[in-house]
Amino acid sequence: KEVERPRTNHKSQVGCCGYPLSIFFIVVNEFCERFSYYGMRAVLVLYFRYFLGWGEDFATTIYHTFVALCYLTPIVGAIVADSWLGKFKTIVYLSIVYTIGQVVMAISAIHDITDTNHDGTPDNMTFHVSLSMVGLFLIAVGTGGIKPCVAAFGGDQFQDHQEKQRSTFFSIFYLSINAGSLLSTLITPILRAQECGINSQRQCYPLAFGVPAALMAVALIVFIAGSGMYYKSDPQGNIMMNVCRCVGFAIKNRFKHRSSAYPKREHWMDWAEEKYDKLLIAQVKMVVKVLFLYIPLPMFWALFDQQGSRWTLQATTMNGDFGGFVVQPDQMQTVNPILILVMVPIVDSLVYPLIKKCGLNFSPLKRMTVGMFMAALAFVAAALLQIQIDDTLPKFPSHSQAQAKFINLDNNLMSITVDGAPLEIPAFQASGDYMSFNKESASISVNGASAVVALTKGRRQTVLLGSGGVLESGFDLNTKPEEGFNDIRFVNGLGTVLNVTGAQDLGAIAPNNFSDYASVKQGKAIFTIVDDEGQKCNYTMTLGFGSSYTLIIPSTFTFGANCWETIKQIEDIKPNTIHMAWQIPQYFLMTAGEVVFSVTGLEFSYSQAPSNMKSVLQAGWLLTVAVGNIIVLIVAEAGQLPDQWAEYVLFASLLVCVCIIFSIMAYFYKYIDPAEIEARFAEQSPDDKEKKKGLEMDIKSEQSKQTKI
């Protein structure tokens, strides 16, 4: 990667191994900043979903709104740095804003602030939502504002004879970006999965946001610590503003001369010739030609950035047990940077040379087309996986339907009839799967004794039966347990009050009654049953992800060495059975698409742009990412498709259509040599020089900025 800048004599700088010592501060700063950003973003959608309690669609909408804002603000940051503050001050000031935003996010996740009744749920959710939105806005302004400045500022530290060292610096800089994002995406989900709190324990989002906040503070301190060693260039104007003025004048002038009395010009930008020199106009034409190709590109990013939203939510309904370790749903995002580090060198050194050796013309635009198609295939794979997941999910009742199951607490086989249908239930067992009813009551006959059980439409419930008839009825879960937790409850079939404790205190359970549900993590769970006399019995069970069980303490239960043997398990909701490893194919396809689309796209854009206007294309490229995220939030809010797999297919279909359009545009595109075109205008006529006198521009001083998307 190169940073083109005016040839300036640097003051004497402290060096190490042929490199300016100042760049080490910049590399450490970038590592910490990327750790902070990607670490916070990794757990963000789960924070929306499970802490703030938003639905999946709304959580996805806000997530992509935030990401879009992060890719809109770099344009502002570049203008501020080049036209007003300079890169150093822009990085420092916006890093302060960034750090404050991360701290605000960490504070917003502390549930104890408003949890007055100590039940683990905030009582004033408006407070937490407001703080979260303020924090995210500050983060978006901070990370977006410094994005176009840090890499270019690092390039400024090298002198003219250090081209090789500068190239190595950008390789190290890119490595620090990937290292920060990879480590943070691994670590922050682990921090989130911990339980913390002052008065009540719940998943530790304050820690998951607090560590990135601390890393951002470290990034700021490290960057400022190197202040005395930096070469700091003065603001010299931003080429984007000059391009916008030139385009604006051409459009305005064309509109003024829209009458047929005026002769047509070869290109609509030629209407700027009255004010701007021909070299600038020719350069703008080249940029506009590439920007036109950018129009279909946002659709790729609309799919790509759903790795952090829809795909993460998909992982919450899967089994993350990999044998020796458990993968959190938000950790699956690490597959992308890992594959990137593996695939980029393989594609560059093996795949592309092999294709060239076969005599195939695999041009940059063809590569980008293939990349878009592979992203569409990734979403087809995600849709197929979602169909398999949906098949394993329980069929909960609709709003016009009630569901019920029956448990026999008697020590004998029980014959019953439910609305005239005969059933036989073994001792201390359930009637099987839930029965569905389209009414609000059911007639039950037990050993000749009849009763009517009230049902609630849209709900599941369990009815306890004894030899004398109906004993009790209780509501069951109406959704699958969230975040991969397991919900466990006990039924006391013994004739005395029992207390059950475990991960949570279930309290006293009256005879022939239900306990509350306890949310338990995957793995080994131990429950302690205690009676009024202090006798204890430990019951151990191994749990997967997302299941629900009713544990029956039967009338035959006795305390002693093997007390646990008589306790019966009733499975109400099956654990997640589809393994998270099945997401790897869709991540592989998406990452392969990214390698041939994103890397090639930047390479193509820079090769087709004038040397002094690469920052304009960088702004345009970032804008396509922002628009892609806006597309996601529009579809998430307006689409309202009943099934998630259908939404995946919709996005895949849209990208295939866009891919076809882009391939047609690419077919008619003619590659150019910007250097050759600029050479034609190297010798300006006297008239051209006069037109240029009144302009506030210094094209030679413009720097090309390239940073990680």
Buried (B, 14 or more C-beta within 10 A) or exposed (E): BBBBBEEEEBEEBEBEEEBBBBBBBBBBBBBBBBBBBBBBBBBBBBBBBBBBBBEBBBBBBBBBBBBBBBBBBBBBBBBBBBBEBBBBBBBBBBBBBBBBBBBBBBBBBBBBBBBEEEEBBBEEBEEBBEBBBBBBBBBBBBBBBBBBBBBBBBBBBBBEEBEEBBEBBBEBBBBBBBBBBBBBBBBBBBBBBEEBBEEBBBBBBBBBBBBBBBBBBBBBEBBBEBEEBBBEBEBBBBBBBBBEBBBEBBBEBBEEBEEEEEEEEEEBBBBBBEBBBBBBBBBBBBBBBBBEBBBBBBBBBBBBBBBBBBBBBBBBBBBBBEEEEBBBBBBBBBBBBBBBEEBBEEBEEEBBEEBEEEEEEBBBBBBBBBBBBBBBBBBBBBBBBBBEBEEBBBEBBEEEBBBBBBBBBBEEEBEBEBEEEEBEBEBBBBBEEBBEBEEEEBEBBBBEEEBEBEBBBEBBBBBBBBBEBBBBBBEBBBEBBBBBBBBBBBBBBBEEBBBBBBBBEBEBBEBBBBBBBBBBBBEEBEBEBBBEEEEEBEBEBEBBBBBBBBBBBBBEBEEEEEBBEBBBEBEBBBBBBBBBBBBBBBBBBBBBBBBBBBBBBBEBBBEBBBBBBBBBBBBBBBBBBBBBBBBBBEBBEEEEBEEBBEBBBBBBEBBBEBBBEBBEBBEEBEEBEBEEBBEEBEEBEEEBEEBBEEBEBEBEBBBBBBBBB
